[in-house]
């Protein structure tokens, strides 16, 4: 098979990635040759005998800042002059969404840079024309966990990775709504029964039920998505 997407990850903790990248869907995608993922240790571009990558912030303040020349040298040495989408994982970035996952999946090559300590020097992002992305309104100890989230969300959208392409069209956020509830056997569990409509065999009624449940769940849990989506009178919500 032809490689659909290449991902280069730049991190101070490369050892945390391999178990994740070798498991489940990601491992299958790599073994099929659909996706190539390489992990690079930023300390290889560190300075001096101790491979220093960070320094104290100008202007004072807590924490350490990763030096811009370390990050720029690492990315430029690896990607050379190739077309690549550079992404910095940072709490101050724009929110990572399903639409952005689709956009990244259409790239031929991604470079994900994991921040750590207090931040990465701003000049690295400007020089590399990087897009800064956040996975949510909270702070993790580094960009490694967010990078894994981005990789997982993007790789599953690469053609040929998922066996059931239809599942991509119905899952949460694909149409701007949260996904409807799911049920399987047994029919009754601890007094809770599967909704009768799902056993009716009437595909039109099932589709209507799923849409209304999707709207209801979105309204209850993510009202901003519900408002943005907009409902018709037929929805009854």
N, C-alpha and C positions, 0 to 999 in steps of 0.2 A: 504494500500500500504506500501511497505518497504521503509524505509528512505534511500535515495541514497547518501545524502551528509549532513554533519554537519559543520556549520560554527560558530566559536566563534570570536566575535569582542571585542577588548580591546581598550577603548577610555576614554578620560577625559570628553566627552560630549555625554553620552548615550542617552539623551533625543531627539537628532536629528534623530535617526535611526528609531524609531517605525513607524512614519507616512509613511516613504519611504518603509519599509519592509512589511507594511500591504496593500500596494496598488498594483493594476494591477497584472502582472504575478507573482511577488514575493509573494504577498498575497495568490494567488491561489495555488502556489507550497507549501507554508507552510500549508495551510488548507488541502491540499491533503495528507500531511504527507510525501511528497517526500524530503523535505528539512527542516532541523531544524536549526534555526539561534538564537544564544544567544548573548546578548550584556552585556559586563561587564564594570563596572566603575573602572578605574585604581586607583581612589582615595581610594577605599576599601583597597588597599595595601599601601597607603601612610603612612608617618611616623609622629608620634606624634599626639597631639590633633587636629592639623590643617590639618592632612592628607597630608603632604608635599610630592610632587612627583618630584620636580625639584630643581636644584641648579645652581650656577654660573659656567661657564666653566673654567676648568684649562687652563692656558695660556692666560687668558683674552679674551676679545671680547664681542660683543653684544649678547643679548638674554640669555635665560636660557636653560639648558639641562636636560632632564628627566633622573632620576637616574636609573642605570642598575638593582639594586636589586629590585626596585619597579616592573619593567616590567618582570624580570625573575621570581620573586615570583608569580606574577599574572598568567602568562602562565603555569608555572609548577603546581600550585595549581589546575587549572581548567582542564588541559589535563592529569595530572598525568603521567603515563608511556605509554599512548596510542600512536599509530602511528598517527602523525599529521604533516601537512605541515605548517610551521610557515612562515608568510609573513609580512614584515615590509613595510608600505607605506611611501616612502620617495622620494624626488626629485632626490636624488643621486643614486637611484636604476636603475636596468635594465628596459628597456621599456616594458610595458605591451602590449602584442599583442594578436591577435585572437588565435594563436597557444598556447600561454601561458594560455589563458582562457580554451582551450581544455584540457591542461595538468592539470590544477587545478580542472576541472570538473571531472576528473578521480580519484581524491583523495577521500578518504572516509571522511577525516576531515581536515578543514582548520582553522588556527588561524590567524586572521588579526589584526595587531597591528598598531594603528593610532598614528603617531608622532604628536607632537605639540611643540610650542615654537621654539627654534632654531633647536633641534634635539634630538634623543635618544642616550644615551651613547653607544659608539661602542661595548662595551663588552657584552651588552645584546644580540645583533645580533649574536656575535661569540658564546656565550654560548648556545643559543637556536638553533644554526645552521640555522638561518633564511635566507630567500631570500628577498633581498630588491628590491622593484618594484616601478616604477614611471609610471604615466599615461600620461606623456608628458613633453615637455621641457618648463615648467613654474612652478611657485611655488604657492601653495594654503596655506591658513592660518593653515591648519592642515591636517591630514590624513583621516578625516571623509568623505569628498566628494570623494577622490580617492577610499576609501574602498567601497563606494556605487557603484562606477563604476565597480570595480572588482566583487562585489557580483552580480550585474545585468548581467554582461557579462558571468559569470560562471554559474549561476543558470539556465539561459535559455538553456544551453547546457546539463543539466541533463536529462536523458531519462524520458519521460512522462510529462515534464513540458510544452513544446510547443505542440499544437494540430497538427500543420502542420510541420512535420520533414523535408519535402523537402525544406522548406524555409531556413533552416540552410545551405543547400548545395549550395544555389545560392547567398546568401547575400555577402556583401563586405568583403574582406579579406579571405573568406573561400578557394578560389583558388589562393590567392595571388594578386587579382585585386580588384579595386573598383567596386561596383555593377552598372549595367546599369540603365538608367532612367526608371521611371514608369509612367503610365498614366491610367486614368479612365474617366468616364463621367464627364462633357459633352465633346462631340467630339471636339467642338471649344469653346475656351474661350478667350475673348478679342483679337481676331484675331489669336490666336495660335491654331493650329490643332494637333491632335494626328497623329503620323507618319502612313501613309497608310499601311505599312507592318504589323502593329499590328492588322489591321482589315482584313487582307487577308485570314486568316484561314490556311495559309501555315506554318506549324510548323517548317519546316526546315529553311525557310527564316527568320522566326521570331527568331529562335535560332542563326542564323548567324548574324542578325542585333544586337541582344543583346550582342553577343560576341564582335563585332566590337565597339559598343558603350562603352562597359566595358573597352576595351583596350584604346579607345580614351580618355575617362574620366580619366583613370589612368595615361596616358601619360601627360595629361594637368595638373592634380592636384597633382600627386604623382609620379614624374618621376623616383625616386629611386626604387619604386615598379615595374614600367614598365620595367626598365632595368634588374632588378633581375628576373623578370618573363620570359623574352625572347619571341620573336614573330617569327612565321614561315612566309614564303613568302606568304602563303595563307591569312594571316591576312591583308596584304597590308598596314601596319602602320610602 
